[in-house]
Amino acid sequence: MKKLLGILAATGLVATTGATVVSCGDKASAFSEVKDLSMKVGDADKVVEVTVSNPVKDTAFSATSATVAAATVSVAPAKDDGTGKFKVTVKAVAEGTSDITLKYGDSLTKTFKVAVSAAEAAAKKDLSTTISTKALGEFKGAGDNPTLEELVAQVNSKNSDLGLAASDVELDGSATTSAAKLKAKSESEKFTGSVDLTYSYSKKEAVAKKDLSTITLALGAFQGAGDNPIIGELVDQVNAVNEGLGLSVNDVQLNGSPTTSAAKLDAKALSEKFTGSASLTYTYTKKEASK
């Protein structure tokens, strides 16, 4: 063997490390050609087919990525099945480059490069053509004229799957009760251009709030989980003795701490249905723990 290697060295035929595997009496193993890859973020994984000449069954095969932040890699199979054929799957992760090193056995290696570029930005949609229904029909709102948010909501209700957001557009001029113009913000990633909208808008009639002091305040006897009732239990009992009231925990807050016989609820300022306060009386007991 030493004599053979000496002859090879003298004639310049000794392979460089990682190019081939040579053993005495055997043919050399070598990788097939593998070209560098160019990918974009978001591309489907690329599968590179690799062949090793003169394969040796059960020889380990692996691949490593020098920069996993840019690209990752996996192989199949991990051991030679006797065919010398392998699949190397490359996944683009983020913009950058990475050297992918293939290894067969202890010494045969091959490296190729993967260059990953940023994903192409999706083409922006022109509002004038994307919004097919520009006549928005009748709708109501809180103010004398519709707000941007109310207009966007109405546009989406008439144009399914549009996905327009208030952050994508701004009013071009002032909205009236019959017309408005929306234009895409320069920073919008989805839309461009502008659109003229028509509609019939009216202000919602103010609903008179109910004064909590006018409801039935004597709640009778009820039980709960704790030593004293919580707000949810009180609201449930209020609704039980005031049919159709529709009070919710979002409408009220406790004024002080409830006892086993009395509590006071105040309407929240943001409640659209209730105002004032309710001084409640009742007989509350804690439920016995089940045995």
N, C-alpha and C positions, 0 to 999 in steps of 0.2 A: 504493500500500500504506500509506504513512504517513497519507494522507488518510483511508483506511478505518479504520485503527486509532484515529485521532483521533476519528472519529465514534462508534466503538464505546465508547471511553473516556468520551466525553461522555454517552453514554446508559446507562453502567454495564453494558455487555454484554461487556467484556473478561474472559475466564475467568482464574481464579487459576492460578498455576503448578502444574503437576502434575495438574490436573483434566482439561484437554483439550489437544489439539494443533491449532493453527489455522495454515493456510497460505493465502496469497492464491489465490483461485480454487478452493480445496478445502473439503470439509466437515470439521468438527472430529472428531477421534478422541476416544473416551472409554471408560473402563472400565465394565463392568457392575457391579452392586452386589455387594460381597463382605462377608459377615457375619463378625463375630468368632467365634473358635472356643474351645470348652472341651474339654480332653482330660485323660486320666489317664495316668500312667506305665504303660507296658505295653499301651496301646491300639494297635489296628492303625492304620497310617498313614492320614491323612485326605486325600482328593483334592478339591481345590477347583477347580471349573470356572470359568474366567474368559473373558469375551468382550470384545473391543475393537471398538467400532463404527467404521465407515469404515476398515478395516484397509489397511495398505500392505505388500505382499509384501516379504519379506526384512528387515523391521524387527526389530531385536534385542529379545528379551524376557527379563527376568531377575527373580529374587526373592532378597532377602537377609533373614536373620534377625538382629535386633539383639542377641539373647542366644542364642547357639548352645548354651549350657549347658542351656537350657530346651527349645528346639525348633530343629530344622533344617528346611531347605526345599530343594526342587529343582523344576525346571520342565521341561515338554516341550510343544511344541518350543522350542528356544532362538531360533529365527527364525520370523517369521510366514510360514505357508505360503499366505497369501492369504485365509484364512478368518477370521483374527482370534480363533481359538479356542485356548485353552491350558489345560493341567492343572498345577496347583500342588500338590505333594505335601508334606504337613507331617508331621514325625515328632516325637512327644513324647519328650523325653530325660530331663528331671528336673523336679521341682516348681519352678514359677516362671512368669514371663510374658515374652513377647517380642513386639516389633513386627515384623511381616513387611511389607516394602516391595516392591511390584511396580513394575517399570519397563519402559515400552514406548518404544523409541526414545530420544531424548536428553532429553526433558523430561516425558513423561507418566508420572506416578507415582500410586500408591494404596497406602495402608497399612491393614492390619487387625491386630487383636491376637489372640494365642494365649495362653490361660491353661492351664497344666498343673498338675494336682493330683496328690497322691500316690496310688499304686495302692491299691485297697481290699485290706485284709488278708483272706486266705483264711479262711473259717470254720473254727474248730477242730473236730476230730472227737472225739466222746465215746468214751473208751476202752471203756466198757461195751457200746456198740453196734457200734463199729468192729471190735473184736476178737471175731469171730464164734466162733472156736474157743478156748474158755477151758480146756478139758481138754487139757493139754499132753502127756499120755502119759508114757512112761518116758524118763529121761535121767540121765546121770552127770556129776559134776563133781569138782573137786579137794578140796573141803572137806566138812565134815560136813553142811552145808546149802548150798543154791544161793546164788550171789552175784547181785546185780542184773544184771550183764552176762550171766551164764548164763541167767537167766530171760528177759531181753530176746531173746537169741539163740533160745531155744526158742519164744517167742511168735511171732517172725518166721518160724520154720521151719514153724509150723502155720497161719500167716495170710499167704498170699502177697501181695506188693505193699503190705504195711502200712507198711514203712519206719520202724518204731519204733526210736529210739536210746536208749541209756542216759542221755543228757543230757536226754531228754524227760520222764523219770519218776524216781520215788524209791520206796523201799519204805515202805509204811504198816504199821509194826510189823515184826516179824522173820519172815523166811522159814523155813519148816520143811521137812521131807522130803516133805510132802504138799500144802502150800498156802501161798500168799502173796498179798498185796494190793499192787498197784501204783497209785500216784496220779500224775497229771500234774503236773509242776512249773509254777508260775505263769508262768515265763518261756518255757515251750514255745510255739513258734509254730504247732504242728500239732495238739496234743492237749489235751483237758481231761477232767475227771472221774476216775474210778477203775475198777479192774477186779479181781475176785476170781478167782484162778487155782488150778486143782487139777492135781496131777501125782503121779508116783512117782519120787522122786529117791534116788539112791544114790551113795556115794562111790566113786571109781575105786580099784581095787586098786593099791597101789604096785608098780611093776615094778622088780625088782632090777637095779641098774646093773651093767654088765659092766666088770670091771677091765681096763684096757688092757694091763697087764703080762702078762696071760695069753694074749694073742693071739700069732700067729706074727710074730716080730720081724725075722727075716732076710728081707729083701725081694728079694734077688737083684739082677740087673743090669737097669737101665732107663735111658732117655735123656730129656732135656728140652731146653727152649729156652735156658736160661741156663747160667752157669758152675756154679751150685749149684741143687739142686731147690727149688721153692717148695712151700708147704703143700698146694696143690691137687694137685700131682704126687705128693707123698708120700701123701696120703690115697687117691688113685687106686691107687697101688701096694700100699698096705696092704689095700685091698679086693680087689685082684687075687689076693693070696696068702692071703686069709682069706674064703673063700666065704660069702656070706650075712651078713657082718658089718654092713654098712649104715652105715659111718662116714661122716660128712660134715664139711666144713670148719666148720660151725656147732657141732660137738661139741668141737673141739680147738683148741689154739693152740700155736705153737712155743715151746719152752723153749730159748732161745739161738738161734744161727744154724746152719742145716744146712750140712754139708760134702758133699764128693763120696762120703763113706763112712758118715756117721752123722748122726742127728738125734734129737731128743727131742720127743715130743708130750705135752702135758698136757691132760687132759679139762677143759673149761670147767665152772664151777660150775653154770651153767644147763643143761647137757646133761641130758636126761631118760634117756639110755641108757647113758652111760659115766662111769667114774670112774678115778682113778689116772693113771699115766703109762706111756708106751711108749718104750723106748730102742731105736731102729731102727738096723739095719745094712744096708748095700747097696753096690753098685758103680754109681755114677752117672757118666754121660758126657754131654757136650753134643752135641746133634745137629749134624752138619755142614751148613753152609749149602748149599742147593741151587744148583747152577750153571746 
